[in-house]
Amino acid sequence: MNTTTLPPAGPQGIGQTVRSESQHSPLRDFLRTETGSAVALIVASVAALVWANVSSGSYEHFWETSLSVQLGSGGVDLELREWVNSGLMAAFFFVVGLEARREFDMGELRQRSRMTLPLLAGLTGMGVPVLIFLGFAATTDAGSGWGVAMSTDTAFALGTLALLGKRLPEALRTFLLTVAIVDDIVALAVIAFVYSSSLSCPALLVALAIFVAVLCIRRAGVRHSVPYVVLAVAMWVALLKSGVDPVVTGLVLAMITYAYPASRTDLERTSGQFRLFREQPTPELERSLRQGLATVISPNERLEQIFHPWTSYVIVPLFALANAGIHITWAGFTDALTAPITLGILIAFVLGKPLGIVLCAALTTWVSRGRLQPQVGWGAVLAGSSASGAAFTVSLLIAALAFNEEQLTQAKYGILATIPFSFALTWLITMAIRALPQTGRVRALMGTGESIIDLVAPVDEERDHIRGPLNAPVTVVKYGDFECPYCAQAEPMMRQLRDDVEGDIRFVWRHLPLDDVHPCAQLAAEASEAAARQDAFWPMHDALLSHQGELSPQDLLRHAEDLGLDLKKFQRDLRTHAIASRVAEDVESADRSSAVGSPTFFVNGRLHRGAYDLATLTESVRAAQERASITDR
């Protein structure tokens, strides 16, 4: 064990860290885009309402315009609104499916037991609203439109949480996103089997055959996008001809698009390809480099980066523009106030959704005796479930399939009303939580559920290099490279973090020499371990990061001499196999913990995703402190 007191903070913070601009969590990026999408959705909805009331004739005439695409003797002829609802919205559900698959492969749901609670909460959060809607409309001919009361609008729900800022924990967004994805998957199944027209078995078999073809070319290792695009379009047309709503195409194809972290082996291979290309820039090496880069990042993440902004800022707002227009009249408005459809939708979402989710979560926690419980506090669960009471995209989609013109207008009143009502309820809940005493507020937000531990090799006080109190409630593990400029730039942040965050923190350094790009990193890591044998790891650590341009063997000897080390012992230890093995053990633990770049931080065992700036890391550390303060009681 190597411990020391942290040196005083310098004047500089993480603002100098260039790497912070490139380190983003996929979930954080997804949520950020969803926040902007919610704003775009509101603007498009208002524009649709204005257009429909200023010139209702032109609004309907435009969206009922027929657009035909012909290929030989066959083709597709749909109204513009249908092209948006059944065509472009397939891309929206493709993005939803990609996010679901990524959470399943790499996110909170990679521990399969964690799927149970949000899955049940999602199902109950649909069942209760449907029952409430049927309570209003079952005796009318609108009862067949029960599917309209099922699905949360992801953009508005996550946008609500984002607008409330840091008052709610980020883990709540993961929980809500999972519930919303369950909503969308079940709602699409309902669209396919309940609200689709009479089925054509031959066309459905063609769609199934195309899907099998997609699986085959993926199995064969085909990575070029053209075959997949052609088959996706063909599958969409086949489903359209079969009578099944073709938006299902996007979700089905997304769910077979795997996500995986970049591996150290792939990164090193690509780095070698780049060096070859740098020495000999030929077309063959350029093509090889591009192919190598394409394999490093999973298709799931690459496709989501491409499609998500388009669906969030173009397709979903366009859907709102095509469907949210209501010609408002006083008579129509007063009728809607008492219409079973309007009231059923409004109450089902604003009250039924949160009731179903919270009751299911509480019952599941009780039945499992705490083994299955939310990863946030019950106050946060209540706030998140109330935010899920916003309806829009899928509800409008089902309403257009299930209702006649008059019923559709009443449904639109109810759907649009859920947005301000759910936001107001969520805001009131967060204000109530904020008014609680500190201890109660932390417990209401953070809860006592166990977090997923990403750090495979736990901190060993006898083996690891530790800076700070051994009994500190928060441990920050940093995998670093002594030649990496970002690691050096992070050091002032570490000292500043100690001063800015109230409470004790301990810092742990583990080696991750990226010797494929930093040729001196491996030897520098071994030199620090040789210094550790003379109880001088941290002084050598500081010297190496402060003099990154001086890491040659002669420089390392000079650093050891400056620190007053026994040079003969230092050189002898540096040559031993045990030193190299000690560094290799850290590298192996980094690989097993999905730490492939430097620096990589773990806060109380959780991989830190997001910017490597002082504010973001401070937020993560404070959240870990709050959770530790609850579990210690």
ZIQUINOR-V257272 format. One record per residue. N is the residue number from 0. RES is the residue in one letter. D_CENTER is the distance of its C-alpha to the mean C-alpha in whole Angstrom. Layout:
BEGIN
n: <N & N>
res: <RES & RES>
d_center: <D_CENTER & D_CENTER>
END
This chain:
BEGIN
n: <0 & 1 & 2 & 3 & 4 & 5 & 6 & 7 & 8 & 9 & 10 & 11 & 12 & 13 & 14 & 15 & 16 & 17 & 18 & 19 & 20 & 21 & 22 & 23 & 24 & 25 & 26 & 27 & 28 & 29 & 30 & 31 & 32 & 33 & 34 & 35 & 36 & 37 & 38 & 39 & 40 & 41 & 42 & 43 & 44 & 45 & 46 & 47 & 48 & 49 & 50 & 51 & 52 & 53 & 54 & 55 & 56 & 57 & 58 & 59 & 60 & 61 & 62 & 63 & 64 & 65 & 66 & 67 & 68 & 69 & 70 & 71 & 72 & 73 & 74 & 75 & 76 & 77 & 78 & 79 & 80 & 81 & 82 & 83 & 84 & 85 & 86 & 87 & 88 & 89 & 90 & 91 & 92 & 93 & 94 & 95 & 96 & 97 & 98 & 99 & 100 & 101 & 102 & 103 & 104 & 105 & 106 & 107 & 108 & 109 & 110 & 111 & 112 & 113 & 114 & 115 & 116 & 117 & 118 & 119 & 120 & 121 & 122 & 123 & 124 & 125 & 126 & 127 & 128 & 129 & 130 & 131 & 132 & 133 & 134 & 135 & 136 & 137 & 138 & 139 & 140 & 141 & 142 & 143 & 144 & 145 & 146 & 147 & 148 & 149 & 150 & 151 & 152 & 153 & 154 & 155 & 156 & 157 & 158 & 159 & 160 & 161 & 162 & 163 & 164 & 165 & 166 & 167 & 168 & 169 & 170 & 171 & 172 & 173 & 174 & 175 & 176 & 177 & 178 & 179 & 180 & 181 & 182 & 183 & 184 & 185 & 186 & 187 & 188 & 189 & 190 & 191 & 192 & 193 & 194 & 195 & 196 & 197 & 198 & 199 & 200 & 201 & 202 & 203 & 204 & 205 & 206 & 207 & 208 & 209 & 210 & 211 & 212 & 213 & 214 & 215 & 216 & 217 & 218 & 219 & 220 & 221 & 222 & 223 & 224 & 225 & 226 & 227 & 228 & 229 & 230 & 231 & 232 & 233 & 234 & 235 & 236 & 237 & 238 & 239 & 240 & 241 & 242 & 243 & 244 & 245 & 246 & 247 & 248 & 249 & 250 & 251 & 252 & 253 & 254 & 255 & 256 & 257 & 258 & 259 & 260 & 261 & 262 & 263 & 264 & 265 & 266 & 267 & 268 & 269 & 270 & 271 & 272 & 273 & 274 & 275 & 276 & 277 & 278 & 279 & 280 & 281 & 282 & 283 & 284 & 285 & 286 & 287 & 288 & 289 & 290 & 291 & 292 & 293 & 294 & 295 & 296 & 297 & 298 & 299 & 300 & 301 & 302 & 303 & 304 & 305 & 306 & 307 & 308 & 309 & 310 & 311 & 312 & 313 & 314 & 315 & 316 & 317 & 318 & 319 & 320 & 321 & 322 & 323 & 324 & 325 & 326 & 327 & 328 & 329 & 330 & 331 & 332 & 333 & 334 & 335 & 336 & 337 & 338 & 339 & 340 & 341 & 342 & 343 & 344 & 345 & 346 & 347 & 348 & 349 & 350 & 351 & 352 & 353 & 354 & 355 & 356 & 357 & 358 & 359 & 360 & 361 & 362 & 363 & 364 & 365 & 366 & 367 & 368 & 369 & 370 & 371 & 372 & 373 & 374 & 375 & 376 & 377 & 378 & 379 & 380 & 381 & 382 & 383 & 384 & 385 & 386 & 387 & 388 & 389 & 390 & 391 & 392 & 393 & 394 & 395 & 396 & 397 & 398 & 399 & 400 & 401 & 402 & 403 & 404 & 405 & 406 & 407 & 408 & 409 & 410 & 411 & 412 & 413 & 414 & 415 & 416 & 417 & 418 & 419 & 420 & 421 & 422 & 423 & 424 & 425 & 426 & 427 & 428 & 429 & 430 & 431 & 432 & 433 & 434 & 435 & 436 & 437 & 438 & 439 & 440 & 441 & 442 & 443 & 444 & 445 & 446 & 447 & 448 & 449 & 450 & 451 & 452 & 453 & 454 & 455 & 456 & 457 & 458 & 459 & 460 & 461 & 462 & 463 & 464 & 465 & 466 & 467 & 468 & 469 & 470 & 471 & 472 & 473 & 474 & 475 & 476 & 477 & 478 & 479 & 480 & 481 & 482 & 483 & 484 & 485 & 486 & 487 & 488 & 489 & 490 & 491 & 492 & 493 & 494 & 495 & 496 & 497 & 498 & 499 & 500 & 501 & 502 & 503 & 504 & 505 & 506 & 507 & 508 & 509 & 510 & 511 & 512 & 513 & 514 & 515 & 516 & 517 & 518 & 519 & 520 & 521 & 522 & 523 & 524 & 525 & 526 & 527 & 528 & 529 & 530 & 531 & 532 & 533 & 534 & 535 & 536 & 537 & 538 & 539 & 540 & 541 & 542 & 543 & 544 & 545 & 546 & 547 & 548 & 549 & 550 & 551 & 552 & 553 & 554 & 555 & 556 & 557 & 558 & 559 & 560 & 561 & 562 & 563 & 564 & 565 & 566 & 567 & 568 & 569 & 570 & 571 & 572 & 573 & 574 & 575 & 576 & 577 & 578 & 579 & 580 & 581 & 582 & 583 & 584 & 585 & 586 & 587 & 588 & 589 & 590 & 591 & 592 & 593 & 594 & 595 & 596 & 597 & 598 & 599 & 600 & 601 & 602 & 603 & 604 & 605 & 606 & 607 & 608 & 609 & 610 & 611 & 612 & 613 & 614 & 615 & 616 & 617 & 618 & 619 & 620 & 621 & 622 & 623 & 624 & 625 & 626 & 627 & 628 & 629 & 630 & 631 & 632>
res: <M & N & T & T & T & L & P & P & A & G & P & Q & G & I & G & Q & T & V & R & S & E & S & Q & H & S & P & L & R & D & F & L & R & T & E & T & G & S & A & V & A & L & I & V & A & S & V & A & A & L & V & W & A & N & V & S & S & G & S & Y & E & H & F & W & E & T & S & L & S & V & Q & L & G & S & G & G & V & D & L & E & L & R & E & W & V & N & S & G & L & M & A & A & F & F & F & V & V & G & L & E & A & R & R & E & F & D & M & G & E & L & R & Q & R & S & R & M & T & L & P & L & L & A & G & L & T & G & M & G & V & P & V & L & I & F & L & G & F & A & A & T & T & D & A & G & S & G & W & G & V & A & M & S & T & D & T & A & F & A & L & G & T & L & A & L & L & G & K & R & L & P & E & A & L & R & T & F & L & L & T & V & A & I & V & D & D & I & V & A & L & A & V & I & A & F & V & Y & S & S & S & L & S & C & P & A & L & L & V & A & L & A & I & F & V & A & V & L & C & I & R & R & A & G & V & R & H & S & V & P & Y & V & V & L & A & V & A & M & W & V & A & L & L & K & S & G & V & D & P & V & V & T & G & L & V & L & A & M & I & T & Y & A & Y & P & A & S & R & T & D & L & E & R & T & S & G & Q & F & R & L & F & R & E & Q & P & T & P & E & L & E & R & S & L & R & Q & G & L & A & T & V & I & S & P & N & E & R & L & E & Q & I & F & H & P & W & T & S & Y & V & I & V & P & L & F & A & L & A & N & A & G & I & H & I & T & W & A & G & F & T & D & A & L & T & A & P & I & T & L & G & I & L & I & A & F & V & L & G & K & P & L & G & I & V & L & C & A & A & L & T & T & W & V & S & R & G & R & L & Q & P & Q & V & G & W & G & A & V & L & A & G & S & S & A & S & G & A & A & F & T & V & S & L & L & I & A & A & L & A & F & N & E & E & Q & L & T & Q & A & K & Y & G & I & L & A & T & I & P & F & S & F & A & L & T & W & L & I & T & M & A & I & R & A & L & P & Q & T & G & R & V & R & A & L & M & G & T & G & E & S & I & I & D & L & V & A & P & V & D & E & E & R & D & H & I & R & G & P & L & N & A & P & V & T & V & V & K & Y & G & D & F & E & C & P & Y & C & A & Q & A & E & P & M & M & R & Q & L & R & D & D & V & E & G & D & I & R & F & V & W & R & H & L & P & L & D & D & V & H & P & C & A & Q & L & A & A & E & A & S & E & A & A & A & R & Q & D & A & F & W & P & M & H & D & A & L & L & S & H & Q & G & E & L & S & P & Q & D & L & L & R & H & A & E & D & L & G & L & D & L & K & K & F & Q & R & D & L & R & T & H & A & I & A & S & R & V & A & E & D & V & E & S & A & D & R & S & S & A & V & G & S & P & T & F & F & V & N & G & R & L & H & R & G & A & Y & D & L & A & T & L & T & E & S & V & R & A & A & Q & E & R & A & S & I & T & D & R>
d_center: <37 & 37 & 36 & 37 & 37 & 34 & 36 & 36 & 34 & 34 & 34 & 31 & 28 & 24 & 25 & 27 & 24 & 23 & 20 & 18 & 18 & 16 & 14 & 10 & 7 & 5 & 2 & 6 & 7 & 5 & 7 & 10 & 11 & 10 & 13 & 15 & 15 & 16 & 19 & 20 & 20 & 23 & 25 & 25 & 26 & 28 & 30 & 30 & 32 & 34 & 35 & 36 & 38 & 40 & 41 & 39 & 42 & 40 & 36 & 37 & 39 & 37 & 34 & 37 & 38 & 38 & 36 & 37 & 36 & 39 & 39 & 43 & 44 & 41 & 38 & 36 & 37 & 35 & 35 & 32 & 30 & 30 & 29 & 26 & 25 & 26 & 25 & 22 & 20 & 20 & 18 & 16 & 15 & 15 & 11 & 11 & 12 & 10 & 7 & 9 & 11 & 8 & 7 & 11 & 12 & 10 & 8 & 9 & 11 & 13 & 16 & 17 & 19 & 16 & 15 & 19 & 18 & 15 & 17 & 20 & 19 & 18 & 21 & 23 & 21 & 22 & 26 & 27 & 27 & 28 & 31 & 31 & 32 & 34 & 36 & 37 & 37 & 38 & 42 & 41 & 40 & 37 & 36 & 35 & 32 & 30 & 27 & 26 & 26 & 23 & 19 & 17 & 16 & 12 & 13 & 16 & 14 & 11 & 14 & 16 & 14 & 13 & 17 & 18 & 17 & 17 & 19 & 16 & 14 & 10 & 10 & 12 & 9 & 7 & 11 & 11 & 8 & 10 & 13 & 13 & 12 & 15 & 17 & 16 & 17 & 20 & 21 & 21 & 23 & 26 & 26 & 27 & 29 & 31 & 31 & 31 & 35 & 37 & 36 & 38 & 37 & 38 & 36 & 33 & 34 & 34 & 30 & 30 & 32 & 30 & 27 & 29 & 30 & 26 & 25 & 29 & 28 & 24 & 26 & 29 & 26 & 27 & 24 & 26 & 24 & 27 & 28 & 25 & 25 & 28 & 28 & 25 & 27 & 30 & 28 & 27 & 31 & 32 & 30 & 31 & 34 & 34 & 33 & 30 & 27 & 26 & 22 & 22 & 22 & 18 & 17 & 19 & 19 & 15 & 15 & 18 & 16 & 15 & 12 & 14 & 14 & 17 & 20 & 22 & 25 & 23 & 23 & 27 & 28 & 26 & 28 & 31 & 31 & 30 & 33 & 35 & 34 & 35 & 39 & 39 & 37 & 38 & 37 & 36 & 34 & 32 & 31 & 31 & 29 & 26 & 26 & 25 & 22 & 21 & 21 & 19 & 16 & 15 & 15 & 12 & 10 & 14 & 14 & 11 & 12 & 15 & 15 & 12 & 14 & 17 & 16 & 15 & 18 & 20 & 20 & 19 & 21 & 24 & 23 & 24 & 27 & 28 & 28 & 28 & 32 & 34 & 38 & 38 & 42 & 43 & 44 & 41 & 39 & 42 & 41 & 38 & 38 & 40 & 39 & 37 & 34 & 33 & 34 & 32 & 29 & 29 & 30 & 28 & 24 & 25 & 27 & 26 & 22 & 22 & 25 & 24 & 21 & 22 & 25 & 24 & 22 & 25 & 27 & 25 & 25 & 28 & 29 & 27 & 29 & 26 & 24 & 21 & 20 & 17 & 16 & 17 & 20 & 22 & 22 & 18 & 18 & 21 & 19 & 16 & 18 & 20 & 18 & 17 & 21 & 20 & 21 & 21 & 20 & 21 & 23 & 25 & 25 & 27 & 29 & 30 & 31 & 32 & 35 & 38 & 38 & 39 & 37 & 34 & 35 & 35 & 31 & 30 & 31 & 30 & 26 & 26 & 28 & 25 & 23 & 25 & 26 & 23 & 22 & 25 & 25 & 21 & 23 & 26 & 24 & 23 & 26 & 28 & 25 & 26 & 30 & 30 & 31 & 29 & 29 & 28 & 25 & 24 & 24 & 23 & 20 & 19 & 21 & 22 & 20 & 20 & 16 & 15 & 17 & 16 & 19 & 22 & 25 & 25 & 27 & 31 & 33 & 36 & 34 & 32 & 32 & 32 & 32 & 33 & 34 & 33 & 33 & 30 & 27 & 24 & 24 & 23 & 23 & 23 & 23 & 25 & 28 & 31 & 31 & 28 & 28 & 25 & 26 & 29 & 27 & 25 & 28 & 29 & 26 & 27 & 30 & 29 & 26 & 29 & 31 & 28 & 27 & 29 & 30 & 30 & 28 & 28 & 27 & 27 & 28 & 27 & 28 & 26 & 29 & 28 & 31 & 30 & 30 & 31 & 35 & 36 & 33 & 34 & 38 & 36 & 34 & 37 & 39 & 37 & 38 & 41 & 42 & 40 & 43 & 45 & 42 & 41 & 38 & 36 & 39 & 39 & 35 & 36 & 38 & 36 & 33 & 36 & 38 & 35 & 38 & 40 & 39 & 42 & 44 & 47 & 44 & 43 & 47 & 47 & 44 & 45 & 49 & 48 & 46 & 49 & 48 & 51 & 50 & 52 & 50 & 47 & 48 & 49 & 45 & 44 & 45 & 45 & 42 & 41 & 39 & 37 & 36 & 35 & 33 & 32 & 31 & 28 & 27 & 27 & 25 & 22 & 22 & 21 & 19 & 17 & 18 & 19 & 20 & 22 & 21 & 19 & 18 & 18 & 18 & 20 & 19 & 15 & 14 & 13 & 10 & 11 & 14 & 18 & 20 & 22 & 20 & 16 & 18 & 20 & 18 & 16 & 20 & 21 & 18 & 20 & 23 & 23 & 21 & 24 & 27 & 26 & 26 & 29 & 31>
END
